[in-house]
Amino acid sequence: MTTFWSIWITVITLGTILGVAIILWWCSRDTMGVKEGEDMGHEYDGIREINNPLPKWWAYMFWATIVGGLVYLVLFPGLGSFKGVLGWQSSDQTVRSIEESNAAIAAAQSNKSLDQYAKELSDADAKFGAIFKQLAYNDAGTGYRPITDIAKNPDAIKVGQRLFLQNCAQCHSSDARGQTGFPNLADNAWLYGGEAETIKTTVMHGREGVMPAWQETLGDDGVREVTSYVLSLSGRKVNAKEALAGKQRFVVCAACHGTDGKGNPAFGAPDLTDRTWLYGGSRKAVEATIAHGRQGVMPAWADMLGEDKIQLISAYVWNLSNPTEQQPSN
C-alpha cells in the first residue's frame, strides 16, 4: 500500500470515530435551550417531542464500543500500512504463486507468527491429517488403498464429499452435475476417461482442453454444414444436404473426434454421438464452438490439497457414476 492510501485510510478511519464521539458527547449535553423534560415544540401525528436525555446505559455502551474500536486498531491491522502491535495478519498478501504461498505458510508455522491462515492450516492438519491417512491408506499404512475400495467406505465417501464441496463445487456445483463449461461428474460421459485412477490423475495434475477455431478454415457455409453433420450424429433432425456436405468437411475434425465422431480420451475430445454437451447443445452453441473454439482449464490440485485428500475426493467422484455398495469401516 502506498503512503498516500495509508494516510487516506488512517485519516478517514480515525476521523469517523472522532466525529461519532463528538456527536455522542454533544447529544449527551443539554444544548437545545430547553430544560430536561420540557416540550420541544415539535409534533408529528399526534406525538410531541420531549427533551429527554440519552439513556445512560446506551451512552456508556456506545463509549465502550468507541474505546474498544481504538484498542482494536492499536492491536490489529486496520490503519493503512500499520500492522498492529501484535503483528497479526489474516494471511500473507505478498505471495504470487502456490510455491510462494506454501513457503510463506511453512515459514509462518515454523516461526509461530500470528498468520491466521497458516495457523488454521496447521490446526486442521493436526486434527484431521491422521483421519485422512487412515481412510486413504491400507491397513499396513504402506500405501494407498485402491480408489474403488475406498469408495466402499461410507466414512471415506462422506469426507470426500465435504472436501469436494469445499474445493470443487464452485465449478462443478454442489451436486457435481456441473454447469455450462464445467463437466457433469455424475454421469458416464468423461472427456479424459472415467476410470478411478484417471480421475485421480485429472484432479492431481489438471487438464487443459483446447478446441481450435475453424471459422477462417471452413467459412460461414462450412461451419453451418459441419454443425448440421455433428448434430445428426446424435440423431437430431437437420438439413440432409447440409449434413452430407458437412460430413465431407468433418475430415478436419476426425483427427481428434475420430471418423465416427465418438471422441478420443487421449486428447479430451468429446463424443459427438451422444447428447452430452459441455458448452450447450443448441445449434447456436455448437456453431459458436466450431467457429470460435473453446479453451477449458481444470486446475491442478496436487500442491493445494495433497495426495491424501485427492485420494478421497477421487473416490467420491468415481462413486457418483459408479455407485458402490458401501460397508462400514472397522
C-alpha positions in Angstrom: 0.0 0.0 0.0 1.4 3.4 -0.9 1.9 6.1 1.7 -0.9 8.2 0.2 -3.5 5.5 0.6 -2.2 4.6 4.0 -2.7 8.1 5.2 -6.0 8.4 3.5 -7.4 5.3 5.2 -6.0 6.3 8.6 -7.5 9.8 8.4 -10.9 8.6 7.3 -11.0 5.8 10.0 -9.9 8.0 12.9 -11.9 11.0 11.7 -15.1 8.9 11.6 -14.5 7.6 15.1 -13.7 11.1 16.3 -16.8 12.5 14.6 -19.1 9.9 16.2 -17.5 10.6 19.6 -18.2 14.4 19.2 -21.8 13.7 18.2 -22.3 11.4 21.2 -20.8 14.0 23.6 -22.9 16.8 22.1 -26.1 14.7 22.3 -25.4 13.9 25.9 -25.5 17.6 26.9 -28.5 19.9 27.1 -27.7 22.4 24.3 -31.2 22.9 22.9 -32.1 25.7 25.3 -35.0 23.7 26.8 -35.0 22.2 30.2 -35.0 18.4 30.6 -38.5 17.0 30.4 -40.0 20.1 28.7 -41.8 20.1 25.4 -39.6 20.8 22.4 -42.4 22.3 20.4 -42.5 19.6 17.7 -45.4 17.4 16.9 -45.9 14.7 14.4 -49.0 12.5 14.0 -50.2 13.5 17.5 -46.8 12.7 19.1 -44.9 15.5 20.8 -41.2 15.6 21.3 -39.9 15.9 24.8 -36.4 16.9 25.8 -35.3 13.6 27.3 -31.6 12.8 27.6 -30.0 9.7 26.0 -30.3 6.6 28.3 -27.2 6.4 30.4 -26.7 2.6 29.7 -26.9 3.3 26.0 -24.4 6.2 26.1 -22.0 4.1 28.2 -22.2 1.2 25.8 -21.6 3.5 22.9 -18.5 4.9 24.6 -17.3 1.4 25.3 -17.6 0.5 21.6 -15.5 3.6 20.6 -12.8 2.7 23.1 -12.9 -1.0 22.0 -12.5 0.1 18.4 -9.5 2.2 19.2 -7.9 -0.7 21.1 -8.6 -3.0 18.2 -6.9 -0.6 15.8 -3.8 -0.5 18.0 -3.6 -4.3 18.4 -4.6 -5.4 14.8 -4.0 -4.1 11.3 -6.6 -1.6 10.1 -4.9 1.8 9.9 -3.3 1.8 6.4 0.1 0.2 6.5 0.2 -0.1 10.3 0.2 -3.8 11.1 -0.8 -3.5 14.8 1.4 -4.1 17.8 0.5 -7.9 17.9 1.8 -8.4 14.3 -1.4 -10.5 13.4 -2.3 -11.0 9.8 -5.1 -12.9 8.1 -2.6 -14.3 5.5 0.5 -13.3 3.6 -0.8 -11.0 0.9 2.5 -10.7 -0.9 2.6 -14.2 -2.4 2.2 -14.5 -6.2 2.3 -18.3 -6.7 1.4 -21.5 -5.0 5.1 -22.1 -4.3 5.5 -18.8 -2.6 2.3 -19.4 -0.7 3.5 -22.8 0.6 6.8 -21.3 1.6 5.2 -18.4 3.4 2.8 -20.8 5.3 5.7 -23.1 6.3 7.7 -20.1 7.5 4.8 -18.7 9.5 4.1 -22.1 11.1 7.8 -22.6 11.9 8.2 -19.1 13.4 4.8 -19.3 15.3 3.9 -16.0 13.8 0.4 -14.7 14.0 -0.7 -15.7 10.5 -4.3 -16.8 10.8 -4.4 -18.8 7.6 -1.2 -20.6 8.4 -2.4 -21.3 11.9 -5.7 -22.7 10.7 -3.9 -25.0 8.2 -1.6 -26.2 11.0 -4.6 -26.8 13.3 -6.6 -28.6 10.6 -3.6 -30.8 9.7 -3.1 -31.7 13.3 -6.8 -32.5 13.8 -7.7 -34.2 10.5 -4.4 -35.3 8.9 -4.5 -38.6 10.7 -8.1 -39.2 9.7 -7.3 -38.6 6.0 -4.4 -41.1 6.2 -6.5 -43.7 8.0 -9.2 -43.5 5.3 -6.8 -43.3 2.3 -4.1 -45.8 3.3 -4.2 -49.5 3.5 -4.3 -51.2 6.9 -0.5 -51.6 6.9 0.0 -47.9 6.2 2.4 -48.7 3.5 0.5 -47.3 0.5 -2.9 -46.1 -0.7 -5.9 -48.2 -0.9 -7.4 -48.7 -4.4 -9.8 -45.9 -5.0 -12.5 -48.4 -5.8 -12.0 -49.9 -2.3 -12.1 -46.5 -0.6 -15.5 -45.9 -2.4 -16.9 -48.8 -0.3 -16.3 -47.0 2.9 -19.2 -44.7 3.8 -17.0 -42.6 6.1 -14.5 -42.0 3.4 -17.2 -41.0 1.0 -18.6 -38.5 3.5 -15.2 -37.0 4.0 -14.6 -36.9 0.2 -17.9 -35.2 -0.3 -17.0 -32.5 2.2 -13.7 -31.9 0.5 -15.4 -31.8 -2.8 -17.9 -29.2 -1.6 -15.1 -27.0 -0.2 -12.8 -27.1 -3.3 -14.7 -28.3 -6.4 -18.4 -27.2 -6.0 -17.6 -23.7 -7.2 -17.3 -25.0 -10.8 -19.0 -28.4 -10.7 -21.9 -27.4 -8.4 -22.7 -28.9 -5.1 -24.4 -31.9 -6.6 -21.4 -32.4 -9.0 -23.7 -32.1 -12.1 -21.7 -29.1 -13.4 -22.9 -26.2 -15.5 -22.1 -24.7 -18.9 -18.4 -25.1 -19.5 -17.9 -27.4 -16.4 -18.5 -31.1 -16.8 -21.2 -33.1 -15.1 -19.3 -35.6 -12.9 -22.4 -37.7 -12.0 -23.0 -39.2 -15.5 -20.8 -41.5 -17.5 -19.6 -39.0 -20.1 -15.9 -38.5 -19.4 -13.6 -36.4 -21.6 -10.4 -38.0 -20.4 -11.9 -41.3 -19.1 -13.8 -42.2 -16.0 -11.6 -44.8 -14.5 -10.7 -44.3 -10.9 -7.0 -43.7 -11.4 -7.7 -41.4 -14.4 -10.0 -39.3 -12.3 -7.2 -39.0 -9.7 -4.7 -38.0 -12.4 -7.1 -35.3 -13.5 -7.6 -33.9 -10.0 -3.9 -34.1 -9.2 -2.4 -32.6 -12.4 -5.3 -30.8 -14.0 -6.3 -30.7 -17.7 -6.1 -28.1 -20.5 -8.7 -28.6 -23.2 -8.3 -26.8 -26.5 -10.9 -26.8 -29.3 -9.4 -24.7 -32.1 -11.4 -22.2 -34.0 -12.4 -23.2 -37.5 -14.1 -20.1 -38.8 -11.3 -19.0 -41.1 -10.7 -22.5 -42.4 -14.3 -23.5 -43.0 -16.0 -20.2 -43.6 -19.7 -19.4 -42.8 -21.0 -22.1 -45.1 -18.6 -24.7 -43.8 -19.4 -24.0 -40.1 -23.1 -24.3 -40.8 -22.6 -27.6 -42.7 -20.3 -29.2 -40.1 -22.8 -28.1 -37.4 -25.6 -30.0 -39.3 -23.5 -33.1 -39.6 -22.4 -33.0 -35.9 -26.0 -32.6 -34.8 -27.0 -35.5 -37.0 -24.6 -37.8 -35.2 -26.7 -37.7 -32.1 -29.9 -38.3 -34.0 -31.0 -34.6 -34.4 -33.2 -33.6 -37.3 -31.1 -31.4 -39.7 -31.0 -30.4 -43.3 -29.8 -33.6 -45.1 -28.0 -31.7 -47.8 -26.0 -29.6 -45.3 -25.2 -32.7 -43.2 -23.9 -34.5 -46.3 -21.7 -31.6 -47.2 -20.6 -31.3 -43.5 -19.6 -35.0 -43.5 -17.0 -34.2 -46.2 -15.7 -31.3 -44.2 -15.6 -33.3 -41.0 -12.2 -34.7 -42.0 -10.6 -31.8 -40.2 -12.4 -32.8 -37.0 -11.7 -36.5 -37.3 -8.1 -36.2 -36.1 -9.4 -35.6 -32.6 -13.0 -36.8 -32.6 -12.5 -39.8 -34.7 -14.0 -40.6 -38.1 -17.1 -41.9 -36.3 -17.3 -38.8 -34.0 -17.0 -40.8 -30.8 -14.2 -38.8 -29.5 -10.8 -39.6 -28.0 -10.0 -39.6 -24.3 -6.3 -39.2 -25.0 -7.0 -35.7 -26.3 -10.0 -35.0 -24.1 -12.1 -34.8 -27.4 -15.8 -35.4 -26.5 -18.0 -38.0 -28.0 -20.3 -36.1 -30.5 -22.7 -39.0 -30.9 -24.3 -38.7 -27.5 -26.4 -35.8 -26.3 -24.0 -34.5 -23.6 -22.7 -31.0 -24.5 -20.2 -29.2 -22.3 -21.0 -25.8 -23.7 -24.6 -26.3 -24.8 -26.2 -28.5 -27.4 -28.3 -25.9 -29.2 -27.5 -25.3 -32.9 -26.3 -21.8 -32.0 -24.0 -23.1 -29.2 -22.5 -25.8 -31.4 -21.9 -23.3 -34.3 -20.2 -21.0 -31.8 -17.9 -23.8 -30.6 -16.9 -24.8 -34.1 -16.5 -21.2 -35.3 -14.6 -19.7 -32.4 -13.2 -22.7 -30.5 -13.2 -23.3 -26.7 -10.5 -23.1 -24.1 -11.0 -25.2 -21.0 -8.8 -25.5 -17.9 -9.1 -27.8 -15.0 -6.5 -26.6 -12.4 -4.1 -29.0 -10.7 -4.8 -29.6 -7.1 -1.8 -31.6 -6.0 0.0 -28.7 -4.4 -3.1 -27.3 -2.9 -4.7 -30.4 -1.3 -2.1 -33.1 -1.2 -2.5 -36.7 -2.4 -4.3 -37.9 0.8 -7.2 -35.6 0.2 -7.3 -36.1 -3.5 -7.5 -39.9 -3.0 -10.7 -39.3 -1.0 -12.1 -36.8 -3.5 -11.4 -39.1 -6.4 -13.2 -42.0 -4.6 -16.3 -39.7 -4.0 -16.3 -38.5 -7.7 -15.8 -42.0 -9.0 -18.6 -43.3 -6.8 -21.1 -40.7 -8.3 -21.2 -42.5 -11.6 -20.3 -46.0 -10.2 -22.5 -46.4 -7.1 -20.8 -48.9 -4.8 -22.3 -51.0 -2.1 -20.7 -49.4 0.9 -19.5 -51.3 4.0 -18.9 -49.7 7.4 -15.2 -49.2 8.2 -13.6 -51.2 11.0 
